[in-house]
Amino acid sequence: MPVFNVSGMTCSHCERAVTQAIKALDAQAQVKVDLASGTVEVQSSASEQAIRQAISEEGYQVA
């Protein structure tokens, strides 16, 4: 299960935005956002590149 380091997430709105962006790619995706550590763990059939792009398009930096 890939884990992405995402900077700029600070609140529940950020968590929702990232989760919805990933679920737009794969409605069955399992997404765990940890605001404290700035990580997003994703289990999805979507490619890592597509997930990175979806998070970036929401305005967050993906390392």
Short mmCIF file of the C-alpha atoms (twelve columns), coordinates in Angstrom:
data_MODEL
# 
_entry.id   MODEL 
# 
loop_
_atom_site.group_PDB 
_atom_site.id 
_atom_site.type_symbol 
_atom_site.label_atom_id 
_atom_site.label_alt_id 
_atom_site.label_comp_id 
_atom_site.label_asym_id 
_atom_site.label_seq_id 
_atom_site.Cartn_x 
_atom_site.Cartn_y 
_atom_site.Cartn_z 
_atom_site.pdbx_PDB_model_num 
ATOM 1  C CA . MET A 1  0.000   0.000  0.000   1 
ATOM 2  C CA . PRO A 2  1.755   3.196  -1.125  1 
ATOM 3  C CA . VAL A 3  2.241   6.025  1.336   1 
ATOM 4  C CA . PHE A 4  2.559   9.557  0.003   1 
ATOM 5  C CA . ASN A 5  4.165   12.448 1.881   1 
ATOM 6  C CA . VAL A 6  1.846   15.394 1.329   1 
ATOM 7  C CA . SER A 7  2.594   18.890 2.577   1 
ATOM 8  C CA . GLY A 8  0.014   21.588 3.105   1 
ATOM 9  C CA . MET A 9  -2.690  19.475 4.749   1 
ATOM 10 C CA . THR A 10 -3.761  21.099 8.012   1 
ATOM 11 C CA . CYS A 11 -7.454  20.393 8.673   1 
ATOM 12 C CA . SER A 12 -10.435 18.145 8.056   1 
ATOM 13 C CA . HIS A 13 -11.238 20.062 4.863   1 
ATOM 14 C CA . CYS A 14 -7.800  19.140 3.518   1 
ATOM 15 C CA . GLU A 15 -8.397  15.517 4.478   1 
ATOM 16 C CA . ARG A 16 -11.765 15.497 2.653   1 
ATOM 17 C CA . ALA A 17 -10.347 17.194 -0.443  1 
ATOM 18 C CA . VAL A 18 -7.517  14.675 -0.792  1 
ATOM 19 C CA . THR A 19 -9.789  11.707 -0.089  1 
ATOM 20 C CA . GLN A 20 -12.409 12.852 -2.622  1 
ATOM 21 C CA . ALA A 21 -9.757  13.480 -5.281  1 
ATOM 22 C CA . ILE A 22 -8.456  9.923  -4.905  1 
ATOM 23 C CA . LYS A 23 -11.940 8.415  -4.799  1 
ATOM 24 C CA . ALA A 24 -12.756 10.258 -8.038  1 
ATOM 25 C CA . LEU A 25 -10.089 8.050  -9.646  1 
ATOM 26 C CA . ASP A 26 -11.182 4.859  -7.880  1 
ATOM 27 C CA . ALA A 27 -14.434 4.847  -5.918  1 
ATOM 28 C CA . GLN A 28 -13.331 1.690  -4.079  1 
ATOM 29 C CA . ALA A 29 -10.024 3.182  -2.893  1 
ATOM 30 C CA . GLN A 30 -9.090  2.890  0.774   1 
ATOM 31 C CA . VAL A 31 -7.591  6.210  1.906   1 
ATOM 32 C CA . LYS A 32 -6.021  6.987  5.297   1 
ATOM 33 C CA . VAL A 33 -4.939  10.585 5.857   1 
ATOM 34 C CA . ASP A 34 -2.696  11.393 8.826   1 
ATOM 35 C CA . LEU A 35 -2.601  15.162 9.201   1 
ATOM 36 C CA . ALA A 36 -0.029  15.064 12.018  1 
ATOM 37 C CA . SER A 37 2.581   13.230 9.947   1 
ATOM 38 C CA . GLY A 38 1.494   14.644 6.581   1 
ATOM 39 C CA . THR A 39 0.993   11.230 5.023   1 
ATOM 40 C CA . VAL A 40 -1.682  9.676  2.859   1 
ATOM 41 C CA . GLU A 41 -1.869  5.881  2.653   1 
ATOM 42 C CA . VAL A 42 -3.785  4.586  -0.351  1 
ATOM 43 C CA . GLN A 43 -4.965  1.164  -1.439  1 
ATOM 44 C CA . SER A 44 -6.287  1.594  -4.967  1 
ATOM 45 C CA . SER A 45 -6.318  0.189  -8.467  1 
ATOM 46 C CA . ALA A 46 -5.282  3.649  -9.742  1 
ATOM 47 C CA . SER A 47 -1.615  4.161  -10.561 1 
ATOM 48 C CA . GLU A 48 0.679   5.968  -8.142  1 
ATOM 49 C CA . GLN A 49 1.254   8.647  -10.774 1 
ATOM 50 C CA . ALA A 50 -2.497  9.242  -11.164 1 
ATOM 51 C CA . ILE A 51 -2.894  9.504  -7.391  1 
ATOM 52 C CA . ARG A 52 0.015   11.961 -7.154  1 
ATOM 53 C CA . GLN A 53 -1.539  14.074 -9.898  1 
ATOM 54 C CA . ALA A 54 -4.979  14.064 -8.250  1 
ATOM 55 C CA . ILE A 55 -3.488  15.230 -4.934  1 
ATOM 56 C CA . SER A 56 -1.401  17.905 -6.690  1 
ATOM 57 C CA . GLU A 57 -4.452  19.193 -8.552  1 
ATOM 58 C CA . GLU A 58 -6.066  19.839 -5.153  1 
ATOM 59 C CA . GLY A 59 -3.188  22.208 -4.391  1 
ATOM 60 C CA . TYR A 60 -0.981  20.021 -2.193  1 
ATOM 61 C CA . GLN A 61 2.694   19.172 -2.616  1 
ATOM 62 C CA . VAL A 62 3.395   15.461 -3.004  1 
ATOM 63 C CA . ALA A 63 6.919   14.277 -2.202  1 
# 
